[in-house]
Amino acid sequence: MHFYEEICRNVGGQRKKEVTKKERQLGLHRVSETAQFINGDLYSEIQKIIYNNRNHTIVVSGIWESTGKFNSFSSNIINKKQIGIIRVA
């Protein structure tokens, strides 16, 4: 995927899929964001949405919390309504 790297790891005996936005500049700081999916079907569906719209601005809503690393945030994705695509002509 364009600006994203996919990660699949085993967390607490459960297979967890994640999409991590590579570090980007936000003001003076570099920020890393990870969207976490427990449901594999939802992950696949949203992966296609992100890939098919990679040339547009993608907005991911959620409760973004610190991962414990400096400038690194994570949110659980439970519904595809959390993904918004902004198309600029």
mmCIF file as gemmi writes it, N, C-alpha and C atoms, coordinates in Angstrom:
data_model
loop_
_atom_site.group_PDB
_atom_site.id
_atom_site.type_symbol
_atom_site.label_atom_id
_atom_site.label_alt_id
_atom_site.label_comp_id
_atom_site.label_asym_id
_atom_site.label_entity_id
_atom_site.label_seq_id
_atom_site.pdbx_PDB_ins_code
_atom_site.Cartn_x
_atom_site.Cartn_y
_atom_site.Cartn_z
_atom_site.occupancy
_atom_site.B_iso_or_equiv
_atom_site.pdbx_formal_charge
_atom_site.auth_seq_id
_atom_site.auth_asym_id
_atom_site.pdbx_PDB_model_num
ATOM 1 N N . MET Axp A 1 ? 0.845 -1.17 0 1 0 ? 1 A 1
ATOM 2 C CA . MET Axp A 1 ? 0 0 0 1 0 ? 1 A 1
ATOM 3 C C . MET Axp A 1 ? 0.891 1.234 0 1 0 ? 1 A 1
ATOM 4 N N . HIS Axp A 2 ? 0.407 2.304 -0.523 1 0 ? 2 A 1
ATOM 5 C CA . HIS Axp A 2 ? 1.207 3.479 -0.827 1 0 ? 2 A 1
ATOM 6 C C . HIS Axp A 2 ? 2.005 4.011 0.364 1 0 ? 2 A 1
ATOM 7 N N . PHE Axp A 3 ? 1.38 4.675 1.325 1 0 ? 3 A 1
ATOM 8 C CA . PHE Axp A 3 ? 2.098 5.24 2.459 1 0 ? 3 A 1
ATOM 9 C C . PHE Axp A 3 ? 1.971 4.366 3.698 1 0 ? 3 A 1
ATOM 10 N N . TYR Axp A 4 ? 1.46 3.178 3.531 1 0 ? 4 A 1
ATOM 11 C CA . TYR Axp A 4 ? 1.186 2.329 4.68 1 0 ? 4 A 1
ATOM 12 C C . TYR Axp A 4 ? 1.972 1.042 4.584 1 0 ? 4 A 1
ATOM 13 N N . GLU Axp A 5 ? 2.303 0.497 5.724 1 0 ? 5 A 1
ATOM 14 C CA . GLU Axp A 5 ? 2.891 -0.823 5.739 1 0 ? 5 A 1
ATOM 15 C C . GLU Axp A 5 ? 1.964 -1.708 6.552 1 0 ? 5 A 1
ATOM 16 N N . GLU Axp A 6 ? 1.778 -2.927 6.089 1 0 ? 6 A 1
ATOM 17 C CA . GLU Axp A 6 ? 0.876 -3.836 6.77 1 0 ? 6 A 1
ATOM 18 C C . GLU Axp A 6 ? 1.665 -4.69 7.751 1 0 ? 6 A 1
ATOM 19 N N . ILE Axp A 7 ? 1.073 -4.908 8.9 1 0 ? 7 A 1
ATOM 20 C CA . ILE Axp A 7 ? 1.714 -5.718 9.932 1 0 ? 7 A 1
ATOM 21 C C . ILE Axp A 7 ? 0.696 -6.739 10.41 1 0 ? 7 A 1
ATOM 22 N N . CYS Axp A 8 ? 1.11 -7.976 10.514 1 0 ? 8 A 1
ATOM 23 C CA . CYS Axp A 8 ? 0.24 -8.999 11.053 1 0 ? 8 A 1
ATOM 24 C C . CYS Axp A 8 ? 1.02 -9.658 12.19 1 0 ? 8 A 1
ATOM 25 N N . ARG Axp A 9 ? 0.486 -9.615 13.401 1 0 ? 9 A 1
ATOM 26 C CA . ARG Axp A 9 ? 1.215 -10.172 14.528 1 0 ? 9 A 1
ATOM 27 C C . ARG Axp A 9 ? 0.254 -10.888 15.47 1 0 ? 9 A 1
ATOM 28 N N . ASN Axp A 10 ? 0.812 -11.682 16.33 1 0 ? 10 A 1
ATOM 29 C CA . ASN Axp A 10 ? 0.03 -12.446 17.277 1 0 ? 10 A 1
ATOM 30 C C . ASN Axp A 10 ? 0.039 -11.711 18.616 1 0 ? 10 A 1
ATOM 31 N N . VAL Axp A 11 ? -1.13 -11.281 19.088 1 0 ? 11 A 1
ATOM 32 C CA . VAL Axp A 11 ? -1.231 -10.527 20.338 1 0 ? 11 A 1
ATOM 33 C C . VAL Axp A 11 ? -2.158 -11.291 21.275 1 0 ? 11 A 1
ATOM 34 N N . GLY Axp A 12 ? -1.65 -11.739 22.395 1 0 ? 12 A 1
ATOM 35 C CA . GLY Axp A 12 ? -2.469 -12.445 23.377 1 0 ? 12 A 1
ATOM 36 C C . GLY Axp A 12 ? -3.155 -13.674 22.809 1 0 ? 12 A 1
ATOM 37 N N . GLY Axp A 13 ? -2.483 -14.412 21.919 1 0 ? 13 A 1
ATOM 38 C CA . GLY Axp A 13 ? -3.07 -15.606 21.344 1 0 ? 13 A 1
ATOM 39 C C . GLY Axp A 13 ? -4.039 -15.309 20.207 1 0 ? 13 A 1
ATOM 40 N N . GLN Axp A 14 ? -4.284 -14.031 19.925 1 0 ? 14 A 1
ATOM 41 C CA . GLN Axp A 14 ? -5.197 -13.626 18.863 1 0 ? 14 A 1
ATOM 42 C C . GLN Axp A 14 ? -4.404 -13.021 17.724 1 0 ? 14 A 1
ATOM 43 N N . ARG Axp A 15 ? -4.754 -13.375 16.519 1 0 ? 15 A 1
ATOM 44 C CA . ARG Axp A 15 ? -4.079 -12.788 15.366 1 0 ? 15 A 1
ATOM 45 C C . ARG Axp A 15 ? -4.646 -11.388 15.146 1 0 ? 15 A 1
ATOM 46 N N . LYS Axp A 16 ? -3.791 -10.387 15.124 1 0 ? 16 A 1
ATOM 47 C CA . LYS Axp A 16 ? -4.236 -8.997 15.034 1 0 ? 16 A 1
ATOM 48 C C . LYS Axp A 16 ? -3.633 -8.372 13.785 1 0 ? 16 A 1
ATOM 49 N N . LYS Axp A 17 ? -4.455 -7.735 12.991 1 0 ? 17 A 1
ATOM 50 C CA . LYS Axp A 17 ? -3.972 -7.065 11.79 1 0 ? 17 A 1
ATOM 51 C C . LYS Axp A 17 ? -3.906 -5.574 12.068 1 0 ? 17 A 1
ATOM 52 N N . GLU Axp A 18 ? -2.887 -4.946 11.532 1 0 ? 18 A 1
ATOM 53 C CA . GLU Axp A 18 ? -2.69 -3.511 11.734 1 0 ? 18 A 1
ATOM 54 C C . GLU Axp A 18 ? -2.291 -2.869 10.419 1 0 ? 18 A 1
ATOM 55 N N . VAL Axp A 19 ? -2.643 -1.623 10.263 1 0 ? 19 A 1
ATOM 56 C CA . VAL Axp A 19 ? -2.144 -0.798 9.172 1 0 ? 19 A 1
ATOM 57 C C . VAL Axp A 19 ? -1.457 0.377 9.83 1 0 ? 19 A 1
ATOM 58 N N . THR Axp A 20 ? -0.171 0.542 9.568 1 0 ? 20 A 1
ATOM 59 C CA . THR Axp A 20 ? 0.609 1.608 10.184 1 0 ? 20 A 1
ATOM 60 C C . THR Axp A 20 ? 0.984 2.637 9.135 1 0 ? 20 A 1
ATOM 61 N N . LYS Axp A 21 ? 0.646 3.877 9.409 1 0 ? 21 A 1
ATOM 62 C CA . LYS Axp A 21 ? 1.063 4.971 8.526 1 0 ? 21 A 1
ATOM 63 C C . LYS Axp A 21 ? 2.516 5.256 8.855 1 0 ? 21 A 1
ATOM 64 N N . LYS Axp A 22 ? 3.338 5.24 7.862 1 0 ? 22 A 1
ATOM 65 C CA . LYS Axp A 22 ? 4.76 5.522 8.086 1 0 ? 22 A 1
ATOM 66 C C . LYS Axp A 22 ? 4.904 6.903 8.703 1 0 ? 22 A 1
ATOM 67 N N . GLU Axp A 23 ? 5.965 7.093 9.433 1 0 ? 23 A 1
ATOM 68 C CA . GLU Axp A 23 ? 6.169 8.375 10.118 1 0 ? 23 A 1
ATOM 69 C C . GLU Axp A 23 ? 6.03 9.534 9.149 1 0 ? 23 A 1
ATOM 70 N N . ARG Axp A 24 ? 5.353 10.568 9.61 1 0 ? 24 A 1
ATOM 71 C CA . ARG Axp A 24 ? 5.179 11.768 8.797 1 0 ? 24 A 1
ATOM 72 C C . ARG Axp A 24 ? 5.48 12.976 9.65 1 0 ? 24 A 1
ATOM 73 N N . GLN Axp A 25 ? 5.779 14.05 8.99 1 0 ? 25 A 1
ATOM 74 C CA . GLN Axp A 25 ? 6.089 15.298 9.694 1 0 ? 25 A 1
ATOM 75 C C . GLN Axp A 25 ? 4.784 15.982 10.087 1 0 ? 25 A 1
ATOM 76 N N . LEU Axp A 26 ? 4.628 16.32 11.352 1 0 ? 26 A 1
ATOM 77 C CA . LEU Axp A 26 ? 3.476 17.067 11.853 1 0 ? 26 A 1
ATOM 78 C C . LEU Axp A 26 ? 4.038 18.238 12.647 1 0 ? 26 A 1
ATOM 79 N N . GLY Axp A 27 ? 4.092 19.389 12.005 1 0 ? 27 A 1
ATOM 80 C CA . GLY Axp A 27 ? 4.739 20.531 12.647 1 0 ? 27 A 1
ATOM 81 C C . GLY Axp A 27 ? 6.227 20.258 12.766 1 0 ? 27 A 1
ATOM 82 N N . LEU Axp A 28 ? 6.738 20.323 13.974 1 0 ? 28 A 1
ATOM 83 C CA . LEU Axp A 28 ? 8.163 20.074 14.207 1 0 ? 28 A 1
ATOM 84 C C . LEU Axp A 28 ? 8.464 18.619 14.537 1 0 ? 28 A 1
ATOM 85 N N . HIS Axp A 29 ? 7.422 17.779 14.667 1 0 ? 29 A 1
ATOM 86 C CA . HIS Axp A 29 ? 7.6 16.409 15.139 1 0 ? 29 A 1
ATOM 87 C C . HIS Axp A 29 ? 7.239 15.389 14.073 1 0 ? 29 A 1
ATOM 88 N N . ARG Axp A 30 ? 7.84 14.226 14.175 1 0 ? 30 A 1
ATOM 89 C CA . ARG Axp A 30 ? 7.479 13.09 13.322 1 0 ? 30 A 1
ATOM 90 C C . ARG Axp A 30 ? 6.509 12.217 14.1 1 0 ? 30 A 1
ATOM 91 N N . VAL Axp A 31 ? 5.423 11.79 13.434 1 0 ? 31 A 1
ATOM 92 C CA . VAL Axp A 31 ? 4.342 11.062 14.093 1 0 ? 31 A 1
ATOM 93 C C . VAL Axp A 31 ? 4.1 9.74 13.373 1 0 ? 31 A 1
ATOM 94 N N . SER Axp A 32 ? 3.811 8.693 14.135 1 0 ? 32 A 1
ATOM 95 C CA . SER Axp A 32 ? 3.467 7.385 13.586 1 0 ? 32 A 1
ATOM 96 C C . SER Axp A 32 ? 2.07 7.017 14.079 1 0 ? 32 A 1
ATOM 97 N N . GLU Axp A 33 ? 1.203 6.537 13.167 1 0 ? 33 A 1
ATOM 98 C CA . GLU Axp A 33 ? -0.172 6.179 13.534 1 0 ? 33 A 1
ATOM 99 C C . GLU Axp A 33 ? -0.464 4.745 13.107 1 0 ? 33 A 1
ATOM 100 N N . THR Axp A 34 ? -1.126 3.974 13.982 1 0 ? 34 A 1
ATOM 101 C CA . THR Axp A 34 ? -1.462 2.593 13.685 1 0 ? 34 A 1
ATOM 102 C C . THR Axp A 34 ? -2.949 2.359 13.896 1 0 ? 34 A 1
ATOM 103 N N . ALA Axp A 35 ? -3.612 1.839 12.863 1 0 ? 35 A 1
ATOM 104 C CA . ALA Axp A 35 ? -5.016 1.44 12.966 1 0 ? 35 A 1
ATOM 105 C C . ALA Axp A 35 ? -5.032 -0.068 13.184 1 0 ? 35 A 1
ATOM 106 N N . GLN Axp A 36 ? -5.666 -0.518 14.27 1 0 ? 36 A 1
ATOM 107 C CA . GLN Axp A 36 ? -5.669 -1.934 14.635 1 0 ? 36 A 1
ATOM 108 C C . GLN Axp A 36 ? -7.016 -2.568 14.325 1 0 ? 36 A 1
ATOM 109 N N . PHE Axp A 37 ? -6.985 -3.763 13.736 1 0 ? 37 A 1
ATOM 110 C CA . PHE Axp A 37 ? -8.182 -4.516 13.374 1 0 ? 37 A 1
ATOM 111 C C . PHE Axp A 37 ? -8.107 -5.896 14.005 1 0 ? 37 A 1
ATOM 112 N N . ILE Axp A 38 ? -9.155 -6.328 14.684 1 0 ? 38 A 1
ATOM 113 C CA . ILE Axp A 38 ? -9.212 -7.691 15.2 1 0 ? 38 A 1
ATOM 114 C C . ILE Axp A 38 ? -9.977 -8.569 14.218 1 0 ? 38 A 1
ATOM 115 N N . ASN Axp A 39 ? -10.934 -7.97 13.506 1 0 ? 39 A 1
ATOM 116 C CA . ASN Axp A 39 ? -11.757 -8.688 12.548 1 0 ? 39 A 1
ATOM 117 C C . ASN Axp A 39 ? -11.058 -8.722 11.191 1 0 ? 39 A 1
ATOM 118 N N . GLY Axp A 40 ? -10.698 -9.899 10.712 1 0 ? 40 A 1
ATOM 119 C CA . GLY Axp A 40 ? -9.976 -10.04 9.449 1 0 ? 40 A 1
ATOM 120 C C . GLY Axp A 40 ? -10.77 -9.592 8.239 1 0 ? 40 A 1
ATOM 121 N N . ASP Axp A 41 ? -12.095 -9.797 8.243 1 0 ? 41 A 1
ATOM 122 C CA . ASP Axp A 41 ? -12.93 -9.371 7.118 1 0 ? 41 A 1
ATOM 123 C C . ASP Axp A 41 ? -12.965 -7.852 7.015 1 0 ? 41 A 1
ATOM 124 N N . LEU Axp A 42 ? -13.102 -7.182 8.151 1 0 ? 42 A 1
ATOM 125 C CA . LEU Axp A 42 ? -13.107 -5.717 8.174 1 0 ? 42 A 1
ATOM 126 C C . LEU Axp A 42 ? -11.759 -5.186 7.699 1 0 ? 42 A 1
ATOM 127 N N . TYR Axp A 43 ? -10.69 -5.825 8.139 1 0 ? 43 A 1
ATOM 128 C CA . TYR Axp A 43 ? -9.338 -5.445 7.72 1 0 ? 43 A 1
ATOM 129 C C . TYR Axp A 43 ? -9.216 -5.521 6.197 1 0 ? 43 A 1
ATOM 130 N N . SER Axp A 44 ? -9.666 -6.623 5.611 1 0 ? 44 A 1
ATOM 131 C CA . SER Axp A 44 ? -9.569 -6.815 4.16 1 0 ? 44 A 1
ATOM 132 C C . SER Axp A 44 ? -10.382 -5.771 3.412 1 0 ? 44 A 1
ATOM 133 N N . GLU Axp A 45 ? -11.592 -5.489 3.901 1 0 ? 45 A 1
ATOM 134 C CA . GLU Axp A 45 ? -12.467 -4.519 3.255 1 0 ? 45 A 1
ATOM 135 C C . GLU Axp A 45 ? -11.863 -3.11 3.295 1 0 ? 45 A 1
ATOM 136 N N . ILE Axp A 46 ? -11.36 -2.718 4.461 1 0 ? 46 A 1
ATOM 137 C CA . ILE Axp A 46 ? -10.783 -1.38 4.598 1 0 ? 46 A 1
ATOM 138 C C . ILE Axp A 46 ? -9.453 -1.285 3.866 1 0 ? 46 A 1
ATOM 139 N N . GLN Axp A 47 ? -8.711 -2.363 3.816 1 0 ? 47 A 1
ATOM 140 C CA . GLN Axp A 47 ? -7.455 -2.384 3.06 1 0 ? 47 A 1
ATOM 141 C C . GLN Axp A 47 ? -7.733 -2.054 1.59 1 0 ? 47 A 1
ATOM 142 N N . LYS Axp A 48 ? -8.787 -2.631 1.035 1 0 ? 48 A 1
ATOM 143 C CA . LYS Axp A 48 ? -9.158 -2.345 -0.361 1 0 ? 48 A 1
ATOM 144 C C . LYS Axp A 48 ? -9.577 -0.884 -0.53 1 0 ? 48 A 1
ATOM 145 N N . ILE Axp A 49 ? -10.349 -0.36 0.432 1 0 ? 49 A 1
ATOM 146 C CA . ILE Axp A 49 ? -10.78 1.044 0.367 1 0 ? 49 A 1
ATOM 147 C C . ILE Axp A 49 ? -9.56 1.967 0.364 1 0 ? 49 A 1
ATOM 148 N N . ILE Axp A 50 ? -8.611 1.712 1.269 1 0 ? 50 A 1
ATOM 149 C CA . ILE Axp A 50 ? -7.413 2.55 1.36 1 0 ? 50 A 1
ATOM 150 C C . ILE Axp A 50 ? -6.59 2.437 0.074 1 0 ? 50 A 1
ATOM 151 N N . TYR Axp A 51 ? -6.401 1.214 -0.407 1 0 ? 51 A 1
ATOM 152 C CA . TYR Axp A 51 ? -5.593 1.016 -1.613 1 0 ? 51 A 1
ATOM 153 C C . TYR Axp A 51 ? -6.232 1.681 -2.827 1 0 ? 51 A 1
ATOM 154 N N . ASN Axp A 52 ? -7.545 1.521 -2.989 1 0 ? 52 A 1
ATOM 155 C CA . ASN Axp A 52 ? -8.237 2.09 -4.145 1 0 ? 52 A 1
ATOM 156 C C . ASN Axp A 52 ? -8.314 3.61 -4.101 1 0 ? 52 A 1
ATOM 157 N N . ASN Axp A 53 ? -8.076 4.205 -2.942 1 0 ? 53 A 1
ATOM 158 C CA . ASN Axp A 53 ? -8.142 5.656 -2.787 1 0 ? 53 A 1
ATOM 159 C C . ASN Axp A 53 ? -6.808 6.242 -2.342 1 0 ? 53 A 1
ATOM 160 N N . ARG Axp A 54 ? -5.729 5.577 -2.625 1 0 ? 54 A 1
ATOM 161 C CA . ARG Axp A 54 ? -4.407 5.978 -2.13 1 0 ? 54 A 1
ATOM 162 C C . ARG Axp A 54 ? -3.959 7.334 -2.661 1 0 ? 54 A 1
ATOM 163 N N . ASN Axp A 55 ? -4.573 7.816 -3.742 1 0 ? 55 A 1
ATOM 164 C CA . ASN Axp A 55 ? -4.208 9.12 -4.285 1 0 ? 55 A 1
ATOM 165 C C . ASN Axp A 55 ? -5.014 10.25 -3.666 1 0 ? 55 A 1
ATOM 166 N N . HIS Axp A 56 ? -5.932 9.913 -2.776 1 0 ? 56 A 1
ATOM 167 C CA . HIS Axp A 56 ? -6.781 10.898 -2.114 1 0 ? 56 A 1
ATOM 168 C C . HIS Axp A 56 ? -6.396 10.985 -0.632 1 0 ? 56 A 1
ATOM 169 N N . THR Axp A 57 ? -6.955 11.955 0.05 1 0 ? 57 A 1
ATOM 170 C CA . THR Axp A 57 ? -6.718 12.094 1.486 1 0 ? 57 A 1
ATOM 171 C C . THR Axp A 57 ? -7.634 11.113 2.216 1 0 ? 57 A 1
ATOM 172 N N . ILE Axp A 58 ? -7.056 10.324 3.106 1 0 ? 58 A 1
ATOM 173 C CA . ILE Axp A 58 ? -7.807 9.326 3.871 1 0 ? 58 A 1
ATOM 174 C C . ILE Axp A 58 ? -7.861 9.777 5.317 1 0 ? 58 A 1
ATOM 175 N N . VAL Axp A 59 ? -9.072 9.855 5.867 1 0 ? 59 A 1
ATOM 176 C CA . VAL Axp A 59 ? -9.276 10.275 7.253 1 0 ? 59 A 1
ATOM 177 C C . VAL Axp A 59 ? -9.758 9.057 8.038 1 0 ? 59 A 1
ATOM 178 N N . VAL Axp A 60 ? -9.094 8.776 9.15 1 0 ? 60 A 1
ATOM 179 C CA . VAL Axp A 60 ? -9.473 7.65 10.006 1 0 ? 60 A 1
ATOM 180 C C . VAL Axp A 60 ? -9.887 8.202 11.357 1 0 ? 60 A 1
ATOM 181 N N . SER Axp A 61 ? -11.172 8.045 11.68 1 0 ? 61 A 1
ATOM 182 C CA . SER Axp A 61 ? -11.652 8.539 12.976 1 0 ? 61 A 1
ATOM 183 C C . SER Axp A 61 ? -11.536 7.43 14.011 1 0 ? 61 A 1
ATOM 184 N N . GLY Axp A 62 ? -11.38 7.824 15.233 1 0 ? 62 A 1
ATOM 185 C CA . GLY Axp A 62 ? -11.258 6.863 16.322 1 0 ? 62 A 1
ATOM 186 C C . GLY Axp A 62 ? -10.74 7.543 17.562 1 0 ? 62 A 1
ATOM 187 N N . ILE Axp A 63 ? -10.613 6.789 18.608 1 0 ? 63 A 1
ATOM 188 C CA . ILE Axp A 63 ? -10.024 7.303 19.842 1 0 ? 63 A 1
ATOM 189 C C . ILE Axp A 63 ? -8.536 6.974 19.765 1 0 ? 63 A 1
ATOM 190 N N . TRP Axp A 64 ? -7.751 7.967 19.4 1 0 ? 64 A 1
ATOM 191 C CA . TRP Axp A 64 ? -6.316 7.779 19.215 1 0 ? 64 A 1
ATOM 192 C C . TRP Axp A 64 ? -5.615 7.937 20.554 1 0 ? 64 A 1
ATOM 193 N N . GLU Axp A 65 ? -4.897 6.898 20.936 1 0 ? 65 A 1
ATOM 194 C CA . GLU Axp A 65 ? -4.201 6.88 22.224 1 0 ? 65 A 1
ATOM 195 C C . GLU Axp A 65 ? -2.715 6.632 22 1 0 ? 65 A 1
ATOM 196 N N . SER Axp A 66 ? -1.919 7.096 22.927 1 0 ? 66 A 1
ATOM 197 C CA . SER Axp A 66 ? -0.482 6.886 22.863 1 0 ? 66 A 1
ATOM 198 C C . SER Axp A 66 ? -0.165 5.402 22.987 1 0 ? 66 A 1
ATOM 199 N N . THR Axp A 67 ? 0.837 4.949 22.228 1 0 ? 67 A 1
ATOM 200 C CA . THR Axp A 67 ? 1.27 3.556 22.323 1 0 ? 67 A 1
ATOM 201 C C . THR Axp A 67 ? 2.354 3.38 23.379 1 0 ? 67 A 1
ATOM 202 N N . GLY Axp A 68 ? 2.775 4.479 23.968 1 0 ? 68 A 1
ATOM 203 C CA . GLY Axp A 68 ? 3.866 4.419 24.934 1 0 ? 68 A 1
ATOM 204 C C . GLY Axp A 68 ? 5.188 4.834 24.316 1 0 ? 68 A 1
ATOM 205 N N . LYS Axp A 69 ? 5.231 4.895 22.993 1 0 ? 69 A 1
ATOM 206 C CA . LYS Axp A 69 ? 6.415 5.386 22.291 1 0 ? 69 A 1
ATOM 207 C C . LYS Axp A 69 ? 6.204 6.866 22.005 1 0 ? 69 A 1
ATOM 208 N N . PHE Axp A 70 ? 7.283 7.606 21.933 1 0 ? 70 A 1
ATOM 209 C CA . PHE Axp A 70 ? 7.204 9.036 21.66 1 0 ? 70 A 1
ATOM 210 C C . PHE Axp A 70 ? 6.562 9.281 20.294 1 0 ? 70 A 1
ATOM 211 N N . ASN Axp A 71 ? 5.518 10.112 20.249 1 0 ? 71 A 1
ATOM 212 C CA . ASN Axp A 71 ? 4.808 10.503 19.027 1 0 ? 71 A 1
ATOM 213 C C . ASN Axp A 71 ? 4.275 9.313 18.229 1 0 ? 71 A 1
ATOM 214 N N . SER Axp A 72 ? 3.818 8.289 18.92 1 0 ? 72 A 1
ATOM 215 C CA . SER Axp A 72 ? 3.233 7.113 18.272 1 0 ? 72 A 1
ATOM 216 C C . SER Axp A 72 ? 1.846 6.885 18.85 1 0 ? 72 A 1
ATOM 217 N N . PHE Axp A 73 ? 0.834 6.775 17.971 1 0 ? 73 A 1
ATOM 218 C CA . PHE Axp A 73 ? -0.554 6.675 18.401 1 0 ? 73 A 1
ATOM 219 C C . PHE Axp A 73 ? -1.231 5.487 17.732 1 0 ? 73 A 1
ATOM 220 N N . SER Axp A 74 ? -2.274 4.974 18.392 1 0 ? 74 A 1
ATOM 221 C CA . SER Axp A 74 ? -2.976 3.795 17.922 1 0 ? 74 A 1
ATOM 222 C C . SER Axp A 74 ? -4.469 3.937 18.191 1 0 ? 74 A 1
ATOM 223 N N . SER Axp A 75 ? -5.292 3.349 17.313 1 0 ? 75 A 1
ATOM 224 C CA . SER Axp A 75 ? -6.735 3.354 17.5 1 0 ? 75 A 1
ATOM 225 C C . SER Axp A 75 ? -7.313 2.045 16.988 1 0 ? 75 A 1
ATOM 226 N N . ASN Axp A 76 ? -8.363 1.552 17.633 1 0 ? 76 A 1
ATOM 227 C CA . ASN Axp A 76 ? -9.061 0.353 17.184 1 0 ? 76 A 1
ATOM 228 C C . ASN Axp A 76 ? -10.103 0.738 16.146 1 0 ? 76 A 1
ATOM 229 N N . ILE Axp A 77 ? -10.148 -0.023 15.065 1 0 ? 77 A 1
ATOM 230 C CA . ILE Axp A 77 ? -11.123 0.201 14.011 1 0 ? 77 A 1
ATOM 231 C C . ILE Axp A 77 ? -12.155 -0.922 14.102 1 0 ? 77 A 1
ATOM 232 N N . ILE Axp A 78 ? -13.425 -0.539 14.339 1 0 ? 78 A 1
ATOM 233 C CA . ILE Axp A 78 ? -14.474 -1.541 14.514 1 0 ? 78 A 1
ATOM 234 C C . ILE Axp A 78 ? -15.556 -1.453 13.442 1 0 ? 78 A 1
ATOM 235 N N . ASN Axp A 79 ? -15.483 -0.402 12.582 1 0 ? 79 A 1
ATOM 236 C CA . ASN Axp A 79 ? -16.526 -0.197 11.597 1 0 ? 79 A 1
ATOM 237 C C . ASN Axp A 79 ? -15.947 0.576 10.421 1 0 ? 79 A 1
ATOM 238 N N . LYS Axp A 80 ? -16.356 0.235 9.196 1 0 ? 80 A 1
ATOM 239 C CA . LYS Axp A 80 ? -15.797 0.934 8.037 1 0 ? 80 A 1
ATOM 240 C C . LYS Axp A 80 ? -16.287 2.379 7.945 1 0 ? 80 A 1
ATOM 241 N N . LYS Axp A 81 ? -17.28 2.755 8.738 1 0 ? 81 A 1
ATOM 242 C CA . LYS Axp A 81 ? -17.726 4.151 8.766 1 0 ? 81 A 1
ATOM 243 C C . LYS Axp A 81 ? -16.669 5.06 9.385 1 0 ? 81 A 1
ATOM 244 N N . GLN Axp A 82 ? -15.654 4.482 10.008 1 0 ? 82 A 1
ATOM 245 C CA . GLN Axp A 82 ? -14.568 5.265 10.591 1 0 ? 82 A 1
ATOM 246 C C . GLN Axp A 82 ? -13.584 5.762 9.526 1 0 ? 82 A 1
ATOM 247 N N . ILE Axp A 83 ? -13.733 5.289 8.3 1 0 ? 83 A 1
ATOM 248 C CA . ILE Axp A 83 ? -12.838 5.672 7.215 1 0 ? 83 A 1
ATOM 249 C C . ILE Axp A 83 ? -13.552 6.671 6.316 1 0 ? 83 A 1
ATOM 250 N N . GLY Axp A 84 ? -12.916 7.811 6.079 1 0 ? 84 A 1
ATOM 251 C CA . GLY Axp A 84 ? -13.466 8.828 5.19 1 0 ? 84 A 1
ATOM 252 C C . GLY Axp A 84 ? -12.477 9.134 4.087 1 0 ? 84 A 1
ATOM 253 N N . ILE Axp A 85 ? -12.98 9.365 2.879 1 0 ? 85 A 1
ATOM 254 C CA . ILE Axp A 85 ? -12.138 9.689 1.741 1 0 ? 85 A 1
ATOM 255 C C . ILE Axp A 85 ? -12.46 11.109 1.295 1 0 ? 85 A 1
ATOM 256 N N . ILE Axp A 86 ? -11.442 11.939 1.176 1 0 ? 86 A 1
ATOM 257 C CA . ILE Axp A 86 ? -11.62 13.304 0.704 1 0 ? 86 A 1
ATOM 258 C C . ILE Axp A 86 ? -11.025 13.377 -0.7 1 0 ? 86 A 1
ATOM 259 N N . ARG Axp A 87 ? -11.896 13.577 -1.67 1 0 ? 87 A 1
ATOM 260 C CA . ARG Axp A 87 ? -11.475 13.678 -3.069 1 0 ? 87 A 1
ATOM 261 C C . ARG Axp A 87 ? -11.471 15.139 -3.476 1 0 ? 87 A 1
ATOM 262 N N . VAL Axp A 88 ? -10.317 15.608 -3.92 1 0 ? 88 A 1
ATOM 263 C CA . VAL Axp A 88 ? -10.187 16.989 -4.379 1 0 ? 88 A 1
ATOM 264 C C . VAL Axp A 88 ? -10.027 16.957 -5.894 1 0 ? 88 A 1
ATOM 265 N N . ALA Axp A 89 ? -10.84 17.74 -6.559 1 0 ? 89 A 1
ATOM 266 C CA . ALA Axp A 89 ? -10.822 17.746 -8.04 1 0 ? 89 A 1
ATOM 267 C C . ALA Axp A 89 ? -9.584 18.391 -8.59 1 0 ? 89 A 1
